[in-house]
Amino acid sequence: MTLLTQEHELARRTAREFAEKYVEPVARKMDRENYYPREVIREAGKLGLLTPTVSPEYGGGGGDLRTAVVVLEELGRVSGGFSLLVEAYGILFADALNNFATKRQKEEVLSKVAAGEKIGAFALSEPCCGSDAAAIQTQAEKRGGEWVINGTKMWITNGLYADYYLVAARTGPREARHRAITLFLLPRSKCIEASPIEVMGVRGTGTAELKLSDCRAGDDDVVGKVNGGWEVLTTTLNIGRTAVAAVAVGVARGAYEEALSWARNRELFGRRLVEFQNTQFELAEMLAAIETARTLTYYSAYLYDTKSPHFVLMTHVAKLQSARIAVDVARRAVQIEGGFGYSKESKAEMFYRDAKILEIGEGTNEVMKYVIYKLIEKGSFH
Ligand SMILES: Cc1cc2nc3c(=O)[nH]c(=O)nc-3n(C[C@H](O)[C@H](O)[C@H](O)COP(=O)(O)OP(=O)(O)OC[C@H]3O[C@@H](n4cnc5c(N)ncnc54)[C@H](O)[C@@H]3O)c2cc1C
């Protein structure tokens, strides 16, 4: 079984060259100054790297999930922030539209988003509810033939700069939970107030709180079906979890490469740090963990691309393990660098902070385990 083909390796090469030419120069600025790399996003759009899975008809890369995975991995190796920004943009927003939007919505919005001319954000989480997404409180009410939407969204990546929002709202009683949620495609307008949120890692990704006050939408702004939002959300988040696992693989690789280079150059006790067996064992542990995460992530994407029912289990396994591995590898990288690793000069320090969100965003480690256990109960493991 070949998990990756020549086409995937070609996409990897393009993404790596792009990451080194365009992302590397802004990675520290994103982190230190919370700088949102608008111009780099536009450049990524020109190469189809922003929306690798979106149909070429709408300006996307036309690739499968493995294509997206190798792109995100290469971006993450240079900047966890840039990779996560692209993941939220290209998978949570654009791939969801690619799979569920109407032709008009795709023609009007998706082409501009794929080109990087307009920014898209996926707005599900709220102050009340992240893990318990079925309890969201943002309300969409039908008044005089149109929808009127009110509520607050929280932690929205790209939210500060987005031109379009894919917003999940309640379209029925709270007790109906996931059966009364609908997704709306809303353009940025005065009814949406976006405020910045300062975060620990993945800085420069435009994380925002959104206040929606009497936003108006028509039936033709619904993505998927009225009260059918849960299907859009679960499909999109299942794909997103493998994509986040790919970000994690990239972040882990970035941290590992930093540590290896440091260990080869640092001298102490009359030897290079890399000559101590403990350092060699640490680097070996890191590499073994990265290859484990990588294999899981590629395998999960392969299962999606080949329409295997085993994908749902594996996307949760890949996300859980890869996120944990990214945090652990980055922690070890900081340790190898000693005091330097704890300083703001160190890239390992940045990767360590970037890695942590991967255990929280798009479902925490605990939510991954909750879903995996539910699948065990259903007899999904064989
Ligand atoms: C930087 C950043 C970017 C983000 N980007 C986006 C975005 O673009 N769009 C979007 O919609 N959201 C986004 N999020 C939100 C993210 O998905 C949520 O933060 C996440 O799902 C967790 O939700 P919560 O913060 O409400 O935590 P909670 O759900 O309140 O969880 C708190 C704790 O309880 C644990 N827990 C939850 N359920 C259980 C259980 N059943 N058993 C035991 N423990 C449990 C959790 O694991 C966690 O440790 C982002 C968050 C951050 C920080």
The ligand as an SDF file (V2000), in Angstrom:
LIG
                    3D

 53 58  0  0  0  0  0  0  0  0999 V2000
   -6.2550   29.7250   19.1970 C   0  0  0  0  0  0  0  0  0  0  0  0
   -7.6120   29.1130   19.0420 C   0  0  0  0  0  0  0  0  0  0  0  0
   -8.1800   29.0560   17.7750 C   0  0  0  0  0  0  0  0  0  0  0  0
   -9.4640   28.5280   17.6170 C   0  0  0  0  0  0  0  0  0  0  0  0
  -10.0750   28.5830   16.3790 N   0  0  0  0  0  0  0  0  0  0  0  0
  -11.3900   28.2820   16.2750 C   0  0  0  0  0  0  0  0  0  0  0  0
  -12.0980   28.5170   15.0370 C   0  0  0  0  0  0  0  0  0  0  0  0
  -11.5250   28.9540   14.0250 O   0  0  0  0  0  0  0  0  0  0  0  0
  -13.4360   28.2510   15.0040 N   0  0  0  0  0  0  0  0  0  0  0  0
  -14.1120   27.7590   16.0730 C   0  0  0  0  0  0  0  0  0  0  0  0
  -15.3170   27.5580   15.9610 O   0  0  0  0  0  0  0  0  0  0  0  0
  -13.4670   27.5020   17.2540 N   0  0  0  0  0  0  0  0  0  0  0  0
  -12.1290   27.7740   17.3720 C   0  0  0  0  0  0  0  0  0  0  0  0
  -11.4690   27.5450   18.5600 N   0  0  0  0  0  0  0  0  0  0  0  0
  -12.2070   27.0060   19.7000 C   0  0  0  0  0  0  0  0  0  0  0  0
  -11.8000   25.5850   20.0820 C   0  0  0  0  0  0  0  0  0  0  0  0
  -12.2830   24.6710   19.1450 O   0  0  0  0  0  0  0  0  0  0  0  0
  -12.3470   25.3370   21.5040 C   0  0  0  0  0  0  0  0  0  0  0  0
  -11.5760   26.1300   22.3890 O   0  0  0  0  0  0  0  0  0  0  0  0
  -12.2680   23.8780   21.8930 C   0  0  0  0  0  0  0  0  0  0  0  0
  -13.1770   23.1090   21.1640 O   0  0  0  0  0  0  0  0  0  0  0  0
  -12.5270   23.6700   23.4010 C   0  0  0  0  0  0  0  0  0  0  0  0
  -13.6990   24.3060   23.7760 O   0  0  0  0  0  0  0  0  0  0  0  0
  -13.7260   25.2590   25.0660 P   0  0  0  0  0  0  0  0  0  0  0  0
  -12.5980   26.2320   24.9110 O   0  0  0  0  0  0  0  0  0  0  0  0
  -15.0840   25.8290   25.1850 O   0  0  0  0  0  0  0  0  0  0  0  0
  -13.3980   24.3380   26.2820 O   0  0  0  0  0  0  0  0  0  0  0  0
  -14.4590   23.4560   27.0970 P   0  0  0  0  0  0  0  0  0  0  0  0
  -15.3470   22.7600   26.1420 O   0  0  0  0  0  0  0  0  0  0  0  0
  -15.0790   24.3080   28.1390 O   0  0  0  0  0  0  0  0  0  0  0  0
  -13.5050   22.4040   27.7930 O   0  0  0  0  0  0  0  0  0  0  0  0
  -12.8390   22.6470   29.0360 C   0  0  0  0  0  0  0  0  0  0  0  0
  -12.1490   21.3620   29.4610 C   0  0  0  0  0  0  0  0  0  0  0  0
  -13.1450   20.3480   29.6750 O   0  0  0  0  0  0  0  0  0  0  0  0
  -12.7490   19.1670   29.0030 C   0  0  0  0  0  0  0  0  0  0  0  0
  -13.9070   18.3690   28.5990 N   0  0  0  0  0  0  0  0  0  0  0  0
  -14.8310   18.6620   27.6670 C   0  0  0  0  0  0  0  0  0  0  0  0
  -15.7230   17.6820   27.5490 N   0  0  0  0  0  0  0  0  0  0  0  0
  -15.3600   16.7340   28.4350 C   0  0  0  0  0  0  0  0  0  0  0  0
  -15.8870   15.4630   28.7950 C   0  0  0  0  0  0  0  0  0  0  0  0
  -16.9810   14.9670   28.2060 N   0  0  0  0  0  0  0  0  0  0  0  0
  -15.2380   14.7620   29.7500 N   0  0  0  0  0  0  0  0  0  0  0  0
  -14.1480   15.2530   30.3610 C   0  0  0  0  0  0  0  0  0  0  0  0
  -13.5970   16.4440   30.0640 N   0  0  0  0  0  0  0  0  0  0  0  0
  -14.2040   17.1720   29.1100 C   0  0  0  0  0  0  0  0  0  0  0  0
  -12.0030   19.6860   27.7910 C   0  0  0  0  0  0  0  0  0  0  0  0
  -11.2140   18.6730   27.2220 O   0  0  0  0  0  0  0  0  0  0  0  0
  -11.2010   20.8060   28.4130 C   0  0  0  0  0  0  0  0  0  0  0  0
  -10.0430   20.2800   29.0020 O   0  0  0  0  0  0  0  0  0  0  0  0
  -10.1580   28.0070   18.7340 C   0  0  0  0  0  0  0  0  0  0  0  0
   -9.5480   28.0340   19.9970 C   0  0  0  0  0  0  0  0  0  0  0  0
   -8.3140   28.6040   20.1650 C   0  0  0  0  0  0  0  0  0  0  0  0
   -7.7320   28.6780   21.5560 C   0  0  0  0  0  0  0  0  0  0  0  0
  1  2  1  0
  2  3  1  0
  2 52  2  0
  3  4  2  0
  4  5  1  0
  4 50  1  0
  5  6  2  0
  6  7  1  0
  6 13  1  0
  7  8  2  0
  7  9  1  0
  9 10  1  0
 10 11  2  0
 10 12  1  0
 12 13  2  0
 13 14  1  0
 14 15  1  0
 14 50  1  0
 15 16  1  0
 16 17  1  0
 16 18  1  0
 18 19  1  0
 18 20  1  0
 20 21  1  0
 20 22  1  0
 22 23  1  0
 23 24  1  0
 24 25  2  0
 24 26  1  0
 24 27  1  0
 27 28  1  0
 28 29  2  0
 28 30  1  0
 28 31  1  0
 31 32  1  0
 32 33  1  0
 33 34  1  0
 33 48  1  0
 34 35  1  0
 35 36  1  0
 35 46  1  0
 36 37  1  0
 36 45  1  0
 37 38  2  0
 38 39  1  0
 39 40  1  0
 39 45  2  0
 40 41  1  0
 40 42  2  0
 42 43  1  0
 43 44  2  0
 44 45  1  0
 46 47  1  0
 46 48  1  0
 48 49  1  0
 50 51  2  0
 51 52  1  0
 52 53  1  0
M  END
$$$$
